[in-house]
Amino acid sequence: MNKTFYSIREVCNMLDEEPHVLRFWENKIDKLKVLRINTKRHYRQKDIDILKRIKSLLRDDLYTIEGAKKALQKNEVRELQQTDQVQ
């Protein structure tokens, strides 16, 4: 699929997670900014990429929520530094 927005059900199917898990991650991790229109969540590809990274950190690498938040922040800083070096 190559859409602009995905429903929570579509994203749950992609990630093999339940909706309550995605909502929990959304509430706990500030980097994840899901678009809400009329109480429905609309996920962009960048949101899905972040969710995949969160899932990997939590499920595969066994990070805590706090550890995953810090890892995402470190990754964001690293990406900004790489962008600055290229320019």
C-alpha positions in Angstrom: 0.0 0.0 0.0 1.1 3.5 -0.8 -1.3 5.9 0.9 -1.0 9.2 2.6 -2.8 8.2 5.7 -3.4 4.8 7.4 -6.1 3.9 10.0 -5.1 2.5 13.3 -6.4 -0.9 12.2 -4.2 -0.9 9.1 -1.1 0.0 11.2 -2.0 -2.6 13.8 -2.1 -5.2 11.0 1.3 -4.0 9.7 3.0 -4.1 13.1 1.1 -7.1 14.5 0.1 -5.1 17.6 -3.2 -4.3 19.2 -4.7 -0.8 19.0 -4.4 -0.2 22.8 -0.7 -0.8 22.5 -0.3 1.9 19.7 -2.4 4.3 21.8 -0.2 3.7 24.8 3.0 4.3 22.9 1.5 7.5 21.4 0.7 8.7 25.0 4.1 7.9 26.4 6.5 8.8 23.5 6.5 12.5 22.6 8.2 12.0 19.3 5.2 10.2 18.0 2.7 12.8 16.7 -0.3 11.1 15.2 -2.8 13.2 13.3 -6.3 13.1 14.9 -9.4 14.2 13.0 -12.8 13.7 14.7 -11.3 11.4 17.3 -9.9 9.1 14.6 -6.2 8.5 14.3 -4.5 9.0 11.0 -0.9 7.6 10.6 1.5 8.9 8.1 4.4 6.8 6.8 6.8 8.7 9.1 4.6 7.8 12.1 4.7 4.1 11.0 8.5 4.2 10.7 8.7 5.6 14.3 6.3 2.9 15.5 8.4 0.2 13.9 11.5 1.6 15.6 9.7 1.7 19.0 8.5 -1.8 18.5 12.0 -3.0 17.8 13.4 -1.2 20.8 10.8 -2.5 23.1 10.2 -6.1 21.8 13.6 -7.0 20.3 16.1 -4.9 22.3 14.1 -5.2 25.5 14.2 -1.5 26.3 11.8 0.1 28.8 9.5 2.9 27.6 11.9 5.4 29.2 14.9 3.7 27.5 13.2 3.8 24.1 12.4 7.5 24.5 16.0 8.2 25.2 17.2 6.1 22.3 14.8 7.9 19.9 16.1 11.3 21.2 19.7 10.2 20.7 18.9 9.0 17.2 17.2 12.3 16.4 20.3 14.3 17.6 22.6 12.0 15.6 20.4 12.6 12.4 20.5 16.4 12.9 24.3 16.3 13.3 24.7 14.2 10.1 22.4 16.7 8.3 24.6 19.6 9.5 27.8 17.9 8.4 26.4 17.4 4.9 25.4 21.0 4.5 
